[in-house]
């Protein structure tokens, strides 16, 4: 069996893995190997063209994960699409690039992670990207007001932009609607503001007009480096752990490349960056995890670590599609993959179709509290809900962890300046999937749509992802247990009901057909019970699984410490979304890059690299 020796072996060439590998390769005398199970599809038109990202779902670029039936979502299996290929999920996400809030990152420190407060971690977010230069005449149509992105002095590998038609009216309509409500984020999301509406940036190159993923942004400019090797079509089956004193040590990995079994050895470390749904399984297959699960599948326990595969958290979203006025520019032809439009796009390049193809259609965002809970009887109702659903006091790790999370969620819900929900628009049919109740669909005289989407920003429900056998090829069992915490349904129902308030507020209302025409009668939400029925039939994943190898104290069910080290094993770290102890309110992309940037400095510091 072929064996090669490196300083660091990184399992997973995705968002975090590539960014981390490139940063480590800055130390020229260190040899880095990245093993990616998928292929390099960077030149695929569906990867390059921002509007075509949905066309990648269900292809070889998608792991095609699905949950077990979710009891609180009418027993539906929910798709959790994750990128398989060089760049990972950054090759098929919707490109939305938004920050967390200061309070959420400070919450990571509150959970027991020293050095993970916003003052320390905030700069790592900005290290990953470069904000665009915006001409003065473009600021008003982009609705960025007093926000001057260039003032942030960023100079990272990812070139961000405000893609699509720069004068599309949705940005201005969204901003003015929330300005009248008192919730416009004047300084933009990268300021100190925590709530409000804004035009969102995207990981789309402002010059090339194509998607910027980790391989394009981080790897392409440095692919000449002799000390950085990336293998695609390389599936890792197991971590090699050697008995050491006082603890076992990770020394290599067994993998299959081009159908042949191989071994890669590491002088210093093995770093797992396979994502929230793959990393825990690799640990379990290697003997690190809950001893009862490992025994069930005949796997020798090297380190009993019950937190592996636990604490799965994900953003649920729910949307309502409205008929838009005829003059509204939408992505209907792109979403439907009309053959004529696709052909014209191939001939005309990424800048054709008046900029339609250079955007996923997600141009606006907002971080908001539950408006019903801000004052008066609504606040009294909130306090009652919080007290009714408070976790019991117990010494078991699961309860210790649950109470810590609940304390942070309570602070968020009780503070009107912290968001419990996020909202965004899609200029077209829902980017999520077709109507889940086609028999109830309302015939529409138009083919112009605007979808308003809400996201449960800080879910309390926690699920699991575990292996189902000792065969590395078998898919894991994924059970997010969506809405299993009753408070989640109460919060999401109120945010979903608020979509109607947004749609009925001027000037956004003027862009929609009147009276409002929705995709289904179920979407006509008149009370909270109606909102809950709609959520059960409609809500799906935002594709942001995290937390399955959580950065938490071991006694609270943690898997890695604040330096990404796996508890009880030397020479082994996890660096990807699985370590995220608490989801940010919006899209996860920027946080994964920040984690990789932080990990690079931590690892360099551990070995005295400069």
N, C-alpha and C positions, 0 to 999 in steps of 0.2 A: 504493500500500500504506500502510495506516494506521501512523503512528509516534508513540509517546508517550515522554516523558522522565521518568525517575525518578532518585532517588539510588542506590537498591539494587533490583536485580531478583533475586528468589529463584525458582529453578526447582524446583518441588515443594512442595505444601502438605500434607506429611505430618507425622510426629511431630516431626522436627527443624525442618523448614521453617516451620511455623506458630509453634513456640516461639521460634525465632530472629527471625522477622518481628515478633512482638509485642514482644519485648525491644528491637529496633532502633527500633520506632515510639515507644518512650518518649522518644526525642529528637524533639520536636514539629516541628522545622523540616526533618526528613528525610522524603522521600517514598518509601514502600516499596510495591513491587508483588510479589505472589505469584501464580505461574502454576501451577495444578493441573490435571493431565490428566483426573482423574475429576470426579465431581459431589459435591454436598453431600448426603450421605445420613444426616445426624445424627438426623433424626426417624424413620428406618426402625426399626421394632420390633426387627429383628434386630441392629441396631447398639446400640440402647439397652439391650436385655435381655441381661445377661451370659451367661446359659445358652445363648443362641441363636447364639453366635459362629460355630459350625461351619456354620450355615445360610447364611453369607455366602460360603463357599468355592465357587468356580466361578460366581459371579454377577458383575455389573458392578462390584462393589466389590472384586474380586480380580483382580490382573493374570493369574492363572492360569499362572504360570511352572512349567516342568518341566525337569528335567535331561536330559542325554543318558543312555543306558543306563550304569548303574554296574556295572562288572565285579565289584567286591567285594561287591555286593548282589544277586547272582544275575541280573545284567543288567537290573535294574528301572530304569524311569524314575521318579525321585522328585519328587513335587510340592513346590514351594517357594512356598507361598502368601504373597502380599504385598499389602497394602492399596492399592486404587486409589480415591481419593476424598479429600475434605477430612478430614484427620486421618491419612491413610496407614494404615500397619499398626496404628496405635493404635485403629482402628475395628473391627478383626477379630481382634486377638490374644486370648490367653486371660486377659488382665488381670493376670497374675502380676507382682508388683512386688517384686523382690528386689535387693539390692546386689551389687556385685562384692566381691572381697576386696582388702585393702590391698596384698597382695603382687602381685596381677595388675596393678593400676594402677602400682605402682612398677616393674613390668616394662616398662610403656610407656616410662618414662624410661630404663631400661636399654637399650632398643632404639635410643636416640639422640634421644629427644624431650625436650629441656630444658623444665622447668616442668610436666611431666606426672606427677609423683610424687603419692602419695595425699594428702600434707599440703596440696598446692595444689589438687588436683582434687576431693578428698572433699567440700568445702563446696558444690560445684556440684551434686552429687547431691541434697543436702538443700534446695537452693534451689528445686527443681522441685515439691516436694510439701508437703502438710500431713498429719501423722499424726493418727489419731483420738484423741479423748478416750475412755478406757475406764473405765467405772464399776468400782469395786473388786469388786463381786459378779460381774462378768463375766470377771475375769482367770483364774480357775481353769478354767472350761469352755473358754475360748479357749486354755488351756495356754500362757499367756505368762509365767507365773511371775514372776520379778523384773524382767521387761522392762516398762518403763513408757514407751510410745511418746511420750507428751506431754512427757517430759523432754528430748526431742531439740530442742525449740524450733523446729520447722519452721513455715513460713508461706508455702508455695508454691501455685501455681495448681491443682495436682492434688490433689483431696480423696480420700485413701485410706481403706480400711476393711478389716475382717475380714468379708467378706460371707457371705451364706447363713445357715443356722441356727446361731445363736451357741452352742448347746449340742450341736451334732453331736459324737458321741463320737470321731470319727476324730482330732481334734486331740489329745485327751487320750491316746488309745491310742498314737498316734505318739510323742508326747513321752515317755511312760512307757517305751515299748519302748527308745528310745534313751538314756533316763536310765540304765536298767539296763545298757546297753552302754558307758556312760561317754561318750556323744556327744550330750548335750543342750546346746543353745546357750542357757544360762540367761539371758544378757543380751539375747538377740535378735540378728537379723542386722545391725542398724545399730550394734552395739557393736563392739569391737575383735576379737571372735572370728572365726575363719576356718573352723572346722569344727564340725559339729554339726547337730542337728535343730531345727526351729522351725515355728511357725504363720506362714504367709506372708500379707502384705498383698496387696491387689489394687486396681487402679485402678477402683474402684466407689464412687460417691458414697455416704457413710454416711446421708445424709438422703433424697436422691432415689431411692436404690436402683437407679441405672442407671450404665452405663459412663461413665467419664470419659476422653475422648480429648483430643488436643491442641487440636482446634477448640473443644470444649466447655470445657476447663479454661483454656486460654490466650486464645483469640480471643473467645469469647462475651462475657466481661466488658468488652472494650475495642473491640468492633466499631463503636462510634460514632466512633472516631478518624478524622479526615479525612485523615490522612497515611498510612493503611494501606488498600491496595486488594487484594482477593483475587478473582481470576478463576478459576472452575471451567470444565471442558470446554475447557481451554487447553493444547494439546499443543505442547511446544517441540521444534523440529526441529533447531536448530543454534545454536551460539554464534557471534556476530559477532566476529571477531578482526581487528584492524587492525594493519598493519605499524608498528612503533614502534622507536625506538632507545633502548637497545640490544635491547629485547625486544618481542614482540608484546603487544598489550593487548586485553582483552575489553571491548567497548563496548556490547554489546546481545545480544538473542536474536531469532531468527525463530520465530514460533509460529503455530499455527492455532487460531482461536477462533470457535466457531459456524460452522465451515466456511469461514471467511475467513482468508487469510494476513495476518499482522500483524507488526510489529516493535516491540520495547520497548527503549529505550536507557537506559543507566545512566551518571550522572555519575561515580559512584564505583566500584561493583563489580557483577559478576555472581556470584551465589552458587548453586552447584549443590547441591540437597538432594533428589535424585530417588531415593535409595536405592541399596543395594549392587549391585543388578542392573540399574539404569537409568543411574546416574551415569557409569560408565565408558564406556558406549555413546555417551552424548551427547558426551563428550570426544573419542572416536574419530571420530564423525561430523563433528566440528568441526576435525579435523586434529591432535589431541593424542593421542599413543599410540605404539605400536610401529610404526616406519616400514614394516616388512614387512607388517603387517596392513593398514595404510592404503593402501599401494601395491596390494595385492591387490584392493581395492575402488575404486581410482581416486580416492582422497582425497588432496589435497595435504597434505603434512606441514608443519605449523606448528611443532610441537615434538615431537621424537623422545623419547618418554617410555615406555620399555618396561614400566614397572610398572603402567600402566593396564590394568585388567581381570585382573591377576594377583593372587596371594596370597588368593584366595577361601577363606574358612574358614566353617564352619558347625557347629552342634551336631547330632550324631546322637543319636537316642534309641531305646531299646528298652524294651518293656513286657511284663508278664505280667498277664493278667486272671485273677482268682480269683472263685469263687462266694462271696458274702457271706452271713452269717446273715440270716434273714428280717427281723429287727428293724432292720437297717441301712437308714437313709434314703439312697437313691441317686437318680441323675438319669436312670434308664433311660427314663422317659416323655419327658423333655426331649430326651435325646440322639436318641431315635428319632423325635422330632417328631410324637408322637401327636396326631392332629387334635383329639381331644376336649380334651386337656390344653392345646394351643395356644389353642383357642377360649376355654377357661376363663381362661387367662392374659390374653388380650386384654380380657376382660370385667372381670376382677378387678384388673388392673393389675400392676405389677412386684413388689408385695409379697405376691401371692397364692401359693398352693401351699406354704404354710409356709416361705417363703423360698427354695424350690428354684430359682426363676428368677433370683434375684439373685446367683448365683455360677456360675462356670464349673465348679465341682466340684473345683477344684485348691486344696486348703486347707492342705496340709502340704508341707514342703520339708526337705532336708538336704544339706549339703555334707560330703563324706567323702573320705578317702584310700582307696586299695585296702587293705582289711584284711589280705589275705594277704601284703602286702609290708612290714608294719610292723617285723617282727623275725625273727630266726633264719634258717632256710633260705629263707623267702620273700623276705627282703631280699637275700640272696645271688642269688636268681633275678632279682630286679629289676635289680640292678647288672649282671648278665650281659646282660639284655635291652637295657638302656640302651647298653652298650658295643657290642653287636652291631649296633645300628641307628643308630649315630652317623653324621651326614653327613660326607662326605669334605671335606678342606681344599681350597678352590678360591677364586680371586679373582672368579669370576663372581658377579654380584649375587644370583642365585637361591641359590647355595651360601652366600654371606655371610649372607643373610637366614635360611636354614635353620639354620645353626649358632647364630646368635643365639637363635632360637626354641628350639632344642634345649637350649641352656644353661639357659634359663628353665624349660623343662619338666622337665629333670633336677632342678633345685632343688625343684620342686613335688613330684615323685614321691618324692624321697628324704626329704622333710620330712613326717612324719605329721600335722603341724598345717596342712597345705595341702591343699585338695581337688583331686582329679583327676576326681571324678565328682559329680554331683548326683542326688538322688532326690526324687520327689514322688508323691503319691497322687491318683488320680481316683476320686471316689465314684460309680462306674458303669462301664459298658463303656468300653474304651479311648477316650480323646478323640482318638486318632490316626486310626484308620480300622478298618473291620471286619477280621476275621481274614484274613490273606493266604493262608491255606491252608484254604479252606472245606471241602474234601473230607476234611480231617483234623480238623475241629472236633469237639469232644466235646459230645454232647448234654447239656444242663444241665436239672435239674429246677427251677431257680430263675430268676428274672429280676432278681436282686440281685447286683451285681458290685462288686468293688473292684479297681482296677488299680494296680499299683506300677510306676513308670517310672524308668528311669535315663538320665542324659545324660552323654555323653563331654564333660567340662567343658573340657578344654584340648587339642583335637585338634592334631596335628602335620601331618596331611594338608592339602595346599593344592591348590586348583583354579583355574579360570579362568572368566571370562565375557567374551565378545567379540561384536562385531557380526558378522553373516553377509552383509551387503551394505551399500550406501550409502543404502538406503531406511530412513528413521527409523521406518517402520511395522513393519518386520520384527522379530520377536522375537530376542533374543540367544541365542547358544549357551552354555548353562550346564553346566559340568563340574566339580563339586566334588571329583572324584576321592576320594570317601569311602574311608577306610581304606587309602589308597595307601601311607601310612607304616605299616609292619608293627607298630610299637609301639602304634598306635591300636587295632588289633584285640586285642592282648594286654591292654591296659588295659580296653577296653570289655567284653571277654569276662569278665573277673574282676568288674567291677561288675554285669554282668547276672546272673552266677551268684550274686552276693550278694543279689539280690532274694529268692531262695528262703530265705536265712538270715533275712531280715527277716520274711517271711511266716510262718516257723516260730518266731518269737520272741514270747513273751508280753509284754504282754497283747494285742498285735495279732492273734496267732494265734487268740484266742478269738472274734474277729469274723468269721472265715472258716470256711466249711463244712469239716468234717474227715471223712475225709482230704481234703487239698487237692484241689480240682477246678479244673483250668486250662482255658483255651480250646482248647488244642491239645496233642497228645502231644509236639510239638516243644518245647513250653514246659517240659517236665519235664527240667530241666537237671541232669545227673548228673556232668558233668565239663566241662573247658574246650572240648573238641572239640564237645560238644553245644551249649555256649553260642555258639560261633562259627557253627555251622550255623544256629542260631536267629536270630542277628544277621543273617546273610546273607539270610534269608528275611523278616525282620520289621522291621529297623531302618529308620527314615525320618528326614527332616529335622525339627528343632525349629523351623524357619522363622526361623533367626537368621543369614542370610548377612551377611558383613562382610568388610572388609579389601581390597576391590577397587580402592580409591584410597588405599592405606595411608599413614598418617602415619609415615614412616620417612625416613632419609637417602636422598637420590636414588641414591647409589652402592649402596645395599642394596635397590634396587627400589622406593623410595618415590615417591609421586605428589604428596603435599602435605607442607609443612613443619609445624613445631609451632604455627604460626599459621594453619593451614588454607590457605595460599597454594599454588596449583598451581605446581610448579617451572617456571621459564622463561617464565611468562606473567604479565603484570601485570593487576590488576583482576579476578582470577578466584580464587575459593575453592571448596572442597567442604566441606560441613558435613552429614554424615549417617553412617549405619552403615558406609559404605564406607571411612571414614578410620580406623576402629577397627583398631589394629595387632595386637591380641591379645584374643581373646574373654574376657569375664568368665565365671565358672563357671555362672551361672544365666541367667535370661531377660535379653534385651538391652534391654528397654524403658527401664529406669532409666538405663542408660548413654547411650542416644541423647538423652534429655532433658538429661543432664549435659553432653554434648558441645555441644548447642545453647546452653545457658546459658553455658558457657565461651566459645564462639565469639562470643556477643553482647558479652561484656566485652572480648575481644581486638579485635574490630572497632571498638567504641566507643573503646577506648584508642588504636587506630591513627589515629583522626581527632580525638582530643582531646575527644570528647563527654563530658559529665558527666551 
